[in-house]
Amino acid sequence: MVPALPLGSALRRGALVTAANWPVIVIELVVESLLKFAVAVPVVGGAFMVAVLLGADVRTLVDEGIRSMAELILNLLTNAPLALASFVAAVALVGFGGSLIMFVVKSGTLAILVSGERVAPDADRTPVRLDWFRRSAVYRVEDLLEALQHFRGRSIALAVILGLGYAVIAVVYALLIRATFGLTDDPVWVSVWPFAVAVITSAGLVGVAVFNLFFDLTRIVVVVEDCAISTAGVHLWRFLMADARHVLGIFGVMGAVGAVATAAALVATAGLALIAWVPIAGLIVVPLQVVAWLVRGLIFQFMDLMTMVAYEAQYRRSSGVDAARSTPRLLVHRA
């Protein structure tokens, strides 16, 4: 067992390895963007369905944005059960199918980063120069495609587990919110109801964050150990028992960085919205929005991937996985 890296070293190593294999950032951005576009298709179709059934203004629905549009369509279709069921089924089918493809691709990109981290020199002892990046850059299209095929089945199984986990959390959240409705009938407890809803919502968000953490760590163990999901669960439990402090450190730091980055992105979006009101300057808003979307997407993808590499670096040291490789190519074997 190799001693764990300090928090700063683990994050630095994750950032450098991810930067050395930068094509995976672009691949993940493209895949997630295609998924969002695919989900937007039935949502836009639902907007036209609402316009036909209820006489709503399509332009008003579209101007709300995809997420707000979906919520508005759900509310408007409450009195049309068949149309509501069709809309929900269409969005769920496209979202679930797209998620399966996305996680298969993510397994391949993660395998590339795992291979790069294994062969990357020690960034704390070796000067980080161009040669360091050359030795850490292992991205090859052939390796990516082979990893996609090799981890395809387990990636689909993990995606199904993720979907079921979200469904369980959503059902529990809905039941707890419904249970609190009784507080509104009692004048003594009616003032407590908003606080109860806030507590339940906060607990739900924490539950989703913890579940996502376990899901990401399981993906890492599956790729690093090339094992079954059940075996990965056992290895993950041992890892958390031995090195939970470093995992929580990475999770906390990157969560805070993500929150700051999200706030900065919202401020930038609000600034572009103000520019749109200026007659002449408004002409350049669309190009600025495209550039802002692209930069934001690349930054957030980079942060997510460097976090995964940091987790993987700590897990590899804790589990004693041999880092020595004679070649940077992925050593995967067909099942």
VMD Tcl script that draws the C-alpha trace (Angstrom):
set ca {
  {0.00 0.00 0.00}
  {1.48 3.31 -1.15}
  {0.85 6.33 1.13}
  {-1.96 8.57 -0.05}
  {-1.16 11.82 -1.80}
  {-1.72 15.10 0.04}
  {-4.93 16.81 -1.04}
  {-3.17 19.48 -3.08}
  {-0.93 16.95 -4.83}
  {-3.88 14.71 -5.72}
  {-5.82 17.60 -7.25}
  {-2.72 18.88 -9.06}
  {-2.05 15.43 -10.48}
  {-5.66 15.14 -11.58}
  {-5.53 18.51 -13.34}
  {-2.24 17.77 -15.12}
  {-3.22 14.28 -16.30}
  {-6.56 15.58 -17.57}
  {-4.85 18.45 -19.40}
  {-2.35 16.04 -20.96}
  {-5.25 13.98 -22.34}
  {-7.36 16.98 -23.33}
  {-9.30 15.23 -26.16}
  {-11.39 13.40 -23.54}
  {-12.67 16.78 -22.30}
  {-13.96 17.62 -25.77}
  {-15.47 14.13 -26.19}
  {-17.41 14.35 -22.93}
  {-18.63 17.87 -23.71}
  {-19.89 16.75 -27.12}
  {-21.62 13.67 -25.71}
  {-23.37 15.56 -22.92}
  {-24.40 18.32 -25.33}
  {-25.90 15.76 -27.71}
  {-27.82 14.22 -24.81}
  {-29.25 17.61 -23.84}
  {-30.18 18.27 -27.48}
  {-31.86 14.87 -27.74}
  {-33.90 15.52 -24.58}
  {-34.85 18.96 -25.91}
  {-36.53 17.39 -28.97}
  {-39.48 15.79 -27.11}
  {-39.73 18.87 -24.87}
  {-40.15 21.12 -27.90}
  {-42.60 18.58 -29.29}
  {-44.50 18.80 -26.01}
  {-44.66 22.58 -26.42}
  {-46.40 22.17 -29.78}
  {-48.69 19.52 -28.25}
  {-49.70 21.99 -25.52}
  {-50.29 24.65 -28.16}
  {-52.63 22.33 -30.05}
  {-54.50 20.93 -27.03}
  {-54.72 23.97 -24.77}
  {-54.14 26.89 -27.10}
  {-50.99 28.09 -25.30}
  {-48.48 30.40 -26.99}
  {-45.59 28.31 -28.34}
  {-43.22 31.30 -28.38}
  {-43.88 31.93 -24.68}
  {-43.17 28.30 -23.86}
  {-39.93 28.21 -25.85}
  {-38.67 31.47 -24.34}
  {-38.78 29.88 -20.86}
  {-35.81 27.58 -21.58}
  {-35.77 23.78 -21.76}
  {-36.05 23.03 -18.03}
  {-38.65 25.70 -17.32}
  {-40.50 24.70 -20.48}
  {-40.70 21.07 -19.32}
  {-42.05 22.11 -15.90}
  {-44.60 24.44 -17.51}
  {-45.75 21.71 -19.91}
  {-46.21 19.27 -17.01}
  {-48.36 21.80 -15.19}
  {-50.45 22.62 -18.26}
  {-51.07 18.94 -19.11}
  {-52.37 17.94 -15.67}
  {-55.93 17.95 -17.06}
  {-54.97 15.82 -20.09}
  {-53.72 12.50 -18.63}
  {-53.06 10.78 -21.97}
  {-51.07 13.70 -23.34}
  {-49.19 14.04 -20.04}
  {-48.31 10.34 -20.04}
  {-47.12 10.55 -23.66}
  {-44.92 13.55 -22.90}
  {-43.36 11.99 -19.80}
  {-42.77 8.68 -21.61}
  {-41.09 10.41 -24.55}
  {-38.75 12.45 -22.36}
  {-37.96 9.44 -20.14}
  {-37.25 7.18 -23.11}
  {-34.93 9.65 -24.82}
  {-33.22 10.60 -21.57}
  {-32.68 7.00 -20.48}
  {-31.41 5.84 -23.88}
  {-29.13 8.84 -24.20}
  {-27.80 8.30 -20.69}
  {-26.84 4.72 -21.53}
  {-24.81 5.89 -24.51}
  {-23.27 8.72 -22.51}
  {-22.08 6.45 -19.70}
  {-20.63 3.95 -22.16}
  {-18.58 6.77 -23.67}
  {-17.63 8.01 -20.20}
  {-16.27 4.57 -19.34}
  {-13.94 4.81 -22.32}
  {-12.72 8.30 -21.46}
  {-12.24 7.27 -17.83}
  {-10.15 4.29 -18.95}
  {-7.93 6.66 -20.92}
  {-7.41 8.89 -17.89}
  {-6.73 5.89 -15.63}
  {-4.06 4.70 -18.04}
  {-2.58 8.21 -18.20}
  {-2.45 8.53 -14.42}
  {-0.68 5.19 -14.11}
  {2.19 6.21 -16.34}
  {2.37 9.90 -15.38}
  {5.58 10.86 -13.54}
  {5.42 12.19 -10.01}
  {4.52 15.85 -10.49}
  {5.93 16.75 -7.06}
  {9.40 15.42 -7.90}
  {9.60 15.72 -11.69}
  {9.51 19.19 -13.31}
  {6.22 19.65 -15.15}
  {7.46 20.49 -18.60}
  {6.51 19.49 -22.12}
  {8.13 16.07 -21.71}
  {5.94 15.42 -18.64}
  {2.81 15.98 -20.69}
  {4.14 13.81 -23.53}
  {4.73 10.90 -21.16}
  {1.27 11.34 -19.60}
  {-0.64 11.74 -22.88}
  {-2.00 8.27 -23.70}
  {-5.12 9.18 -25.68}
  {-5.53 7.06 -28.78}
  {-8.74 6.53 -30.74}
  {-8.05 2.80 -30.93}
  {-7.69 2.54 -27.16}
  {-10.85 4.56 -26.61}
  {-12.91 2.31 -28.89}
  {-11.50 -0.83 -27.29}
  {-12.30 0.47 -23.83}
  {-15.85 1.34 -24.93}
  {-16.40 -2.23 -26.05}
  {-14.69 -3.77 -23.03}
  {-16.64 -1.83 -20.38}
  {-19.90 -1.49 -22.32}
  {-21.95 -4.03 -20.36}
  {-20.87 -2.83 -16.94}
  {-21.39 0.82 -17.94}
  {-24.98 0.09 -18.97}
  {-25.58 -1.77 -15.71}
  {-24.19 1.15 -13.72}
  {-26.38 3.60 -15.66}
  {-29.46 1.50 -14.83}
  {-28.46 1.45 -11.15}
  {-28.04 5.24 -11.24}
  {-31.50 5.67 -12.73}
  {-33.07 3.38 -10.15}
  {-31.28 5.23 -7.36}
  {-32.61 8.56 -8.58}
  {-36.10 7.07 -8.81}
  {-35.93 5.81 -5.22}
  {-34.73 9.19 -3.95}
  {-37.51 10.96 -5.88}
  {-40.21 8.63 -4.52}
  {-38.97 8.98 -0.93}
  {-38.80 12.77 -1.33}
  {-42.36 12.91 -2.72}
  {-43.70 10.71 0.10}
  {-42.03 12.84 2.77}
  {-43.35 16.07 1.25}
  {-46.82 14.55 1.04}
  {-46.60 13.48 4.68}
  {-45.91 17.07 5.73}
  {-49.12 18.33 4.13}
  {-50.91 17.40 7.34}
  {-49.07 20.21 9.10}
  {-50.99 22.78 7.04}
  {-54.30 21.63 8.56}
  {-53.22 22.51 12.09}
  {-52.94 26.25 12.82}
  {-50.27 25.51 15.42}
  {-47.96 23.66 13.00}
  {-48.72 25.48 9.76}
  {-45.79 27.85 10.28}
  {-43.45 24.85 10.64}
  {-44.35 23.44 7.22}
  {-41.94 25.64 5.15}
  {-39.11 24.69 7.49}
  {-39.97 20.98 7.16}
  {-40.00 21.26 3.36}
  {-36.63 23.03 3.42}
  {-35.13 20.31 5.64}
  {-36.48 17.50 3.45}
  {-35.27 19.23 0.28}
  {-31.81 19.78 1.76}
  {-31.66 16.14 2.83}
  {-32.69 15.11 -0.69}
  {-29.94 17.19 -2.27}
  {-27.38 15.73 0.14}
  {-28.66 12.25 -0.67}
  {-28.24 12.86 -4.40}
  {-24.71 14.22 -3.89}
  {-23.68 11.22 -1.76}
  {-25.22 8.78 -4.23}
  {-23.40 10.46 -7.12}
  {-20.13 10.21 -5.16}
  {-20.58 6.47 -4.60}
  {-21.54 6.04 -8.25}
  {-18.42 7.84 -9.50}
  {-16.15 5.91 -7.13}
  {-17.71 2.62 -8.24}
  {-17.04 3.53 -11.87}
  {-13.42 4.23 -10.97}
  {-12.98 0.90 -9.17}
  {-14.58 -1.01 -12.04}
  {-12.18 0.54 -14.55}
  {-9.06 0.37 -12.37}
  {-9.60 -3.22 -11.20}
  {-11.43 -4.38 -14.36}
  {-13.85 -6.24 -12.10}
  {-17.56 -6.86 -11.72}
  {-19.78 -4.25 -10.11}
  {-20.40 -6.39 -7.02}
  {-16.66 -6.88 -6.55}
  {-16.12 -3.16 -7.05}
  {-18.58 -2.48 -4.23}
  {-16.50 -4.59 -1.84}
  {-13.25 -2.90 -2.89}
  {-14.87 0.52 -2.62}
  {-16.04 -0.16 0.93}
  {-12.51 -1.15 1.97}
  {-11.12 1.96 0.30}
  {-13.57 4.27 2.08}
  {-12.86 2.64 5.43}
  {-9.12 3.15 4.91}
  {-9.03 6.54 3.17}
  {-12.35 8.33 3.68}
  {-10.58 11.51 4.83}
  {-8.85 12.10 1.50}
  {-12.01 11.25 -0.47}
  {-14.08 13.72 1.53}
  {-11.32 16.30 1.15}
  {-11.40 16.07 -2.65}
  {-15.20 16.03 -2.62}
  {-15.42 19.10 -0.39}
  {-12.80 21.19 -2.21}
  {-14.13 20.46 -5.69}
  {-17.70 20.98 -4.51}
  {-16.76 24.44 -3.26}
  {-14.88 25.22 -6.48}
  {-17.87 24.03 -8.50}
  {-20.21 26.27 -6.51}
  {-17.98 29.31 -7.11}
  {-17.69 28.47 -10.83}
  {-21.47 28.10 -11.10}
  {-22.00 31.47 -9.41}
  {-19.50 33.08 -11.78}
  {-21.27 31.51 -14.76}
  {-24.63 32.89 -13.56}
  {-23.14 36.36 -13.15}
  {-21.67 36.18 -16.68}
  {-25.03 35.06 -18.08}
  {-26.79 37.93 -16.33}
  {-24.23 40.33 -17.79}
  {-24.90 39.06 -21.31}
  {-28.63 39.47 -20.71}
  {-28.06 43.14 -19.86}
  {-26.00 43.63 -23.03}
  {-28.87 42.25 -25.08}
  {-30.94 45.34 -24.23}
  {-28.41 47.65 -25.90}
  {-29.50 48.12 -29.56}
  {-26.09 47.87 -31.26}
  {-24.23 45.78 -28.71}
  {-27.14 43.32 -28.73}
  {-25.99 42.11 -32.16}
  {-22.95 40.40 -30.65}
  {-24.84 38.69 -27.82}
  {-25.40 35.44 -29.72}
  {-21.69 34.90 -30.56}
  {-20.79 35.82 -26.98}
  {-23.35 33.34 -25.66}
  {-21.92 30.59 -27.84}
  {-18.38 31.34 -26.66}
  {-19.52 31.55 -23.04}
  {-21.37 28.23 -23.34}
  {-18.32 26.57 -24.88}
  {-15.88 27.93 -22.28}
  {-18.23 27.09 -19.42}
  {-18.74 23.56 -20.74}
  {-15.02 22.89 -21.14}
  {-14.21 24.26 -17.69}
  {-16.85 22.19 -15.94}
  {-15.89 19.05 -17.85}
  {-12.25 19.64 -16.94}
  {-13.17 20.02 -13.27}
  {-15.24 16.83 -13.27}
  {-12.52 14.79 -14.95}
  {-9.69 16.10 -12.79}
  {-11.76 15.16 -9.74}
  {-12.19 11.63 -11.09}
  {-8.44 11.34 -11.69}
  {-7.73 12.61 -8.16}
  {-10.04 9.95 -6.72}
  {-8.41 7.31 -8.92}
  {-4.90 8.31 -7.85}
  {-5.83 7.93 -4.20}
  {-7.61 4.62 -4.80}
  {-4.69 3.17 -6.75}
  {-2.31 3.95 -3.91}
  {-4.67 2.67 -1.23}
  {-5.45 -0.59 -3.04}
  {-1.87 -1.27 -4.07}
  {-2.62 -1.51 -7.80}
  {0.69 -1.78 -9.65}
  {1.49 1.48 -11.41}
  {4.34 0.08 -13.49}
  {3.50 -0.16 -17.17}
  {5.87 -0.81 -20.04}
  {3.67 1.09 -22.45}
  {1.08 3.83 -22.06}
  {-1.44 1.84 -24.08}
  {-4.46 0.41 -22.30}
  {-3.98 -3.19 -21.26}
  {-7.57 -4.34 -21.63}
  {-8.61 -7.82 -22.68}
  {-11.74 -8.76 -24.52}
  {-14.26 -10.63 -22.43}
}
mol new
graphics top color blue
foreach p $ca { graphics top sphere $p radius 0.5 }
foreach p [lrange $ca 0 end-1] q [lrange $ca 1 end] { graphics top cylinder $p $q radius 0.2 }
display resetview
